[in-house]
């Protein structure tokens, strides 16, 4: 068979280039490609950086969908189906809303693909395929992405590597925990090390939602990473600062930055989002200093829109971020993803502005999809934009540069700090009002 794999974009503004920082290698595609028997011909089109040839002949089109890309994905799928070409849809959004996705596909895959994609392809070849396939993947053993599919694509010079999958926590706004049902699976360390060795780029993004869940295993992985001479960023939680050995190993293994979801400085909000454990690790300032002293930058993320959030909450969070001189910070608004407790609660309370914002022609990137308690939807949206611009103002960039040990670790990292800060400043306007689809 000839198979076309497509990476959908979120959407595009007319006469504007797609957001450059969103043009990273699609690790999911490399993983899927590794599962496809070599007798099939496979081509990849990335909607974020090239046009899709809708008139190209193929036997099957495969699209992996995130909620942000659902509207665009459905449009692409229908264009091929109109020509009689079969379409298989999978990914996070399809697993959360399979009934919706089935309206736009010949087949949908619910769950993870690794243990079932070869069977689906055999069924299609035999012309006896099912409308819905459900996967229950229990192990990440013997998985090795094939990045040769990326040849010729102008992606950012960063390789994505997966060490583990899922998250054991249950934050009420998070679709990841819903998709994985709060289960956490780890790849064998030998496989992770071999995967890193195969990466052409020595700058990596370890995509685990929280690489620090199993600390003894993480320490062993880090020890094995030390000789590889790589630089990487990843995601973790503030409690890494309580373990001096872990901090030292992170730095020796090449960790330059950790993304930490602080989410809120309000204890009641943290309890509401089921993230009250965020406060159980001691006072933030002391822990942050430990991470910075280890020479590791922090990308701090905050989310606004819970019941006790008002304009003062933004100002206090901004001051907290500036005082701690975070490498980067995100002032995000809450977004009700389907299947999450947050979405279901808003729907039952009749607070949704868009019942299905992800397919609405009126919704644009950055819009608020629900009615906040203490702010109007427009006010919440505008405050997020205002404080993003403040954080990436020239004065803020220079102020945070004084945290030299963490934010200006070496000449190359100093270059990255200033370039990425200026790029983030530019992209605020590019992202605001971006139409879905």
NUDO-662173 format. One record per residue (C-alpha): residue in three letters; z, x, y. Coordinates in steps of 0.1 Angstrom, whole numbers, padded with zeros to 4 digits, always signed. Layout:
NUDO-662173
alaZXY ...
end
This chain:
NUDO-662173
unk+0000+0000+0000 unk-0003+0009+0036 unk+0030+0004+0054 unk+0035+0004+0092 unk+0070+0011+0103 unk+0079+0001+0139 unk+0107+0010+0162 unk+0109-0019+0187 unk+0119-0013+0224 unk+0144-0035+0242 unk+0118-0044+0268 unk+0100-0028+0296 unk+0096-0032+0334 unk+0061-0035+0345 unk+0046-0001+0357 unk+0078+0018+0348 unk+0084+0043+0320 unk+0109+0034+0293 unk+0144+0048+0297 unk+0142+0084+0287 unk+0178+0087+0273 unk+0169+0058+0249 unk+0141+0078+0233 unk+0162+0095+0206 unk+0150+0100+0170 unk+0155+0067+0150 unk+0176+0079+0122 unk+0172+0046+0103 unk+0135+0052+0101 unk+0139+0086+0086 unk+0163+0071+0060 unk+0139+0043+0051 unk+0110+0067+0049 unk+0129+0088+0023 unk+0132+0058+0001 unk+0095+0049+0000 unk+0075+0062-0030 unk+0049+0088-0019 unk+0021+0067-0034 unk+0023+0045-0003 unk+0007+0054+0030 unk+0032+0052+0058 unk+0026+0054+0096 unk+0052+0051+0124 unk+0047+0035+0158 unk+0076+0037+0183 unk+0073+0009+0208 unk+0095+0029+0232 unk+0069+0055+0239 unk+0035+0043+0226 unk+0014+0012+0222 unk+0014-0007+0190 unk-0021-0011+0175 unk-0019-0048+0165 unk-0054-0047+0151 unk-0046-0019+0126 unk-0050-0029+0089 unk-0019-0027+0067 unk-0003-0044+0038 unk+0032-0044+0051 unk+0051-0040+0085 unk+0087-0030+0084 unk+0110-0035+0115 unk+0147-0027+0117 unk+0163-0049+0144 unk+0193-0045+0166 unk+0204-0075+0187 unk+0190-0061+0219 unk+0156-0057+0203 unk+0155-0091+0185 unk+0132-0108+0210 unk+0107-0080+0211 unk+0108-0076+0173 unk+0100-0112+0167 unk+0071-0110+0190 unk+0057-0079+0172 unk+0063-0095+0138 unk+0044-0127+0147 unk+0014-0107+0160 unk+0010-0091+0126 unk+0017-0122+0106 unk-0010-0140+0126 unk-0034-0116+0109 unk-0020-0123+0074 unk+0000-0090+0072 unk+0034-0093+0056 unk+0064-0085+0076 unk+0098-0073+0063 unk+0127-0075+0088 unk+0161-0058+0084 unk+0189-0042+0103 unk+0221-0052+0120 unk+0208-0083+0137 unk+0191-0096+0106 unk+0223-0092+0086 unk+0242-0111+0112 unk+0216-0139+0116 unk+0194-0140+0085 unk+0184-0177+0090 unk+0170-0169+0125 unk+0152-0138+0113 unk+0136-0157+0084 unk+0116-0178+0108 unk+0097-0147+0119 unk+0092-0128+0087 unk+0079-0130+0052 unk+0110-0112+0039 unk+0144-0103+0053 unk+0168-0077+0041 unk+0205-0085+0045 unk+0228-0054+0044 unk+0218-0018+0038 unk+0185-0008+0024 unk+0191+0023+0003 unk+0197+0006-0030 unk+0171-0021-0027 unk+0140-0011-0006 unk+0121+0004-0036 unk+0125-0029-0055 unk+0113-0049-0025 unk+0082-0027-0023 unk+0075-0031-0061 unk+0079-0069-0057 unk+0054-0070-0028 unk+0029-0049-0049 unk+0033-0074-0077 unk+0030-0103-0052 unk+0063-0119-0065 unk+0086-0111-0036 unk+0116-0131-0024 unk+0123-0146+0010 unk+0157-0129+0013 unk+0171-0098-0003 unk+0208-0091-0002 unk+0222-0056-0006 unk+0257-0045-0015 unk+0257-0008-0011 unk+0288+0009-0024 unk+0282+0046-0020 unk+0263+0070+0003 unk+0257+0096-0024 unk+0223+0113-0027 unk+0210+0100+0006 unk+0188+0125+0026 unk+0167+0113+0055 unk+0131+0125+0057 unk+0125+0135+0094 unk+0089+0145+0087 unk+0079+0110+0098 unk+0088+0121+0134 unk+0060+0147+0136 unk+0041+0144+0168 unk+0066+0121+0185 unk+0081+0132+0219 unk+0117+0124+0211 unk+0147+0140+0229 unk+0155+0174+0214 unk+0185+0161+0195 unk+0188+0155+0158 unk+0209+0125+0146 unk+0230+0131+0115 unk+0252+0105+0096 unk+0284+0117+0080 unk+0300+0083+0074 unk+0292+0047+0079 unk+0312+0017+0090 unk+0346+0014+0106 unk+0380+0002+0091 unk+0391-0013+0125 unk+0384-0049+0136 unk+0378-0049+0173 unk+0369-0085+0181 unk+0338-0077+0202 unk+0323-0052+0177 unk+0293-0062+0155 unk+0296-0029+0135 unk+0328-0040+0118 unk+0313-0074+0110 unk+0281-0058+0095 unk+0301-0035+0073 unk+0330-0059+0067 unk+0355-0033+0079 unk+0345-0010+0051 unk+0342+0027+0056 unk+0319+0048+0034 unk+0315+0086+0035 unk+0287+0109+0025 unk+0295+0138+0002 unk+0302+0168+0024 unk+0276+0189+0006 unk+0250+0163+0015 unk+0260+0163+0052 unk+0258+0201+0054 unk+0224+0202+0037 unk+0212+0175+0061 unk+0223+0195+0091 unk+0206+0226+0077 unk+0173+0207+0074 unk+0174+0196+0111 unk+0150+0216+0133 unk+0172+0210+0163 unk+0205+0228+0165 unk+0218+0202+0190 unk+0231+0172+0171 unk+0245+0138+0176 unk+0267+0128+0147 unk+0263+0091+0147 unk+0295+0080+0128 unk+0313+0052+0147 unk+0345+0072+0142 unk+0342+0106+0125 unk+0380+0109+0126 unk+0390+0081+0103 unk+0398+0103+0073 unk+0413+0134+0090 unk+0417+0157+0059 unk+0380+0150+0050 unk+0369+0156+0086 unk+0388+0189+0087 unk+0370+0201+0055 unk+0337+0190+0069 unk+0343+0209+0102 unk+0353+0241+0083 unk+0320+0239+0064 unk+0301+0233+0097 unk+0315+0265+0115 unk+0289+0289+0100 unk+0260+0266+0109 unk+0260+0277+0146 unk+0253+0242+0160 unk+0263+0222+0191 unk+0271+0186+0186 unk+0285+0154+0201 unk+0302+0126+0183 unk+0325+0096+0185 unk+0362+0094+0178 unk+0395+0081+0191 unk+0422+0095+0213 unk+0445+0103+0185 unk+0425+0135+0177 unk+0446+0151+0205 unk+0478+0148+0184 unk+0464+0173+0159 unk+0461+0208+0172 unk+0444+0221+0141 unk+0418+0193+0143 unk+0411+0202+0179 unk+0406+0238+0171 unk+0383+0230+0142 unk+0363+0207+0163 unk+0356+0234+0189 unk+0349+0261+0163 unk+0325+0237+0145 unk+0305+0233+0177 unk+0318+0200+0191 unk+0310+0199+0228 unk+0318+0163+0236 unk+0336+0133+0220 unk+0329+0097+0230 unk+0362+0078+0232 unk+0364+0041+0236 unk+0394+0036+0259 unk+0380+0001+0266 unk+0409-0011+0288 unk+0440+0002+0306 unk+0455-0033+0302 unk+0478-0037+0272 unk+0472-0075+0270 unk+0435-0070+0270 unk+0438-0044+0242 unk+0458-0068+0221 unk+0432-0095+0227 unk+0404-0073+0215 unk+0426-0062+0185 unk+0427-0026+0197 unk+0464-0024+0206 unk+0466+0008+0184 unk+0448+0025+0213 unk+0482+0026+0231 unk+0502+0038+0201 unk+0491+0074+0204 unk+0512+0082+0235 unk+0504+0085+0271 unk+0467+0090+0278 unk+0469+0117+0304 unk+0488+0142+0282 unk+0464+0136+0253 unk+0433+0139+0275 unk+0446+0173+0288 unk+0449+0186+0252 unk+0413+0177+0245 unk+0401+0193+0277 unk+0421+0224+0271 unk+0404+0228+0237 unk+0371+0230+0257 unk+0358+0196+0246 unk+0343+0171+0271 unk+0351+0134+0270 unk+0327+0106+0274 unk+0350+0077+0282 unk+0339+0041+0277 unk+0355+0011+0293 unk+0347-0026+0289 unk+0353-0054+0313 unk+0354-0092+0311 unk+0386-0100+0292 unk+0410-0126+0306 unk+0431-0103+0328 unk+0402-0083+0343 unk+0397-0086+0380 unk+0383-0063+0408 unk+0416-0044+0409 unk+0411-0034+0372 unk+0378-0017+0381 unk+0394+0003+0409 unk+0423+0014+0387 unk+0400+0024+0359 unk+0378+0043+0382 unk+0407+0062+0396 unk+0419+0069+0361 unk+0385+0083+0352 unk+0383+0104+0383 unk+0418+0118+0379 unk+0410+0129+0344 unk+0376+0143+0354 unk+0358+0129+0323 unk+0324+0145+0315 unk+0308+0110+0316 unk+0322+0074+0318 unk+0307+0040+0311 unk+0317+0009+0330 unk+0304-0017+0306 unk+0307-0055+0305 unk+0316-0074+0274 unk+0287-0088+0255 unk+0291-0115+0229 unk+0273-0103+0198 unk+0265-0129+0172 unk+0290-0130+0143 unk+0318-0114+0162 unk+0352-0131+0168 unk+0346-0127+0205 unk+0313-0147+0203 unk+0328-0174+0181 unk+0358-0178+0204 unk+0336-0181+0235 unk+0314-0206+0218 unk+0343-0228+0207 unk+0357-0226+0242 unk+0322-0236+0256 unk+0322-0204+0278 unk+0287-0191+0267 unk+0261-0191+0295 unk+0234-0183+0269 unk+0239-0196+0234 unk+0214-0169+0222 unk+0210-0144+0250 unk+0191-0121+0227 unk+0161-0144+0226 unk+0164-0160+0260 unk+0134-0154+0284 unk+0159-0156+0313 unk+0183-0130+0302 unk+0179-0094+0314 unk+0197-0062+0305 unk+0231-0061+0323 unk+0234-0099+0327 unk+0267-0115+0318 unk+0262-0140+0289 unk+0295-0158+0293 unk+0319-0172+0319 unk+0348-0147+0326 unk+0383-0159+0335 unk+0390-0143+0368 unk+0356-0133+0381 unk+0322-0151+0383 unk+0295-0138+0360 unk+0276-0124+0389 unk+0307-0107+0403 unk+0314-0090+0370 unk+0278-0078+0367 unk+0278-0064+0402 unk+0311-0047+0398 unk+0299-0029+0367 unk+0269-0017+0386 unk+0290-0007+0416 unk+0314+0015+0397 unk+0286+0031+0376 unk+0270+0042+0408 unk+0303+0054+0422 unk+0310+0075+0391 unk+0276+0091+0392 unk+0276+0097+0430 unk+0270+0132+0441 unk+0306+0135+0453 unk+0319+0124+0419 unk+0296+0147+0400 unk+0309+0177+0420 unk+0345+0166+0418 unk+0343+0164+0380 unk+0326+0197+0378 unk+0359+0213+0387 unk+0370+0205+0352 unk+0352+0237+0342 unk+0368+0244+0308 unk+0355+0211+0294 unk+0326+0200+0316 unk+0310+0234+0323 unk+0317+0251+0290 unk+0289+0276+0293 unk+0257+0280+0314 unk+0236+0258+0291 unk+0263+0230+0290 unk+0267+0233+0328 unk+0229+0226+0331 unk+0232+0196+0308 unk+0261+0183+0327 unk+0243+0182+0360 unk+0209+0171+0347 unk+0224+0143+0326 unk+0247+0131+0355 unk+0217+0129+0378 unk+0196+0112+0351 unk+0224+0087+0346 unk+0225+0080+0383 unk+0188+0074+0383 unk+0188+0052+0352 unk+0213+0027+0366 unk+0186+0010+0386 unk+0160+0014+0358 unk+0183-0004+0333 unk+0195-0032+0356 unk+0173-0063+0352 unk+0153-0049+0323 unk+0137-0079+0306 unk+0144-0083+0269 unk+0112-0085+0249 
end
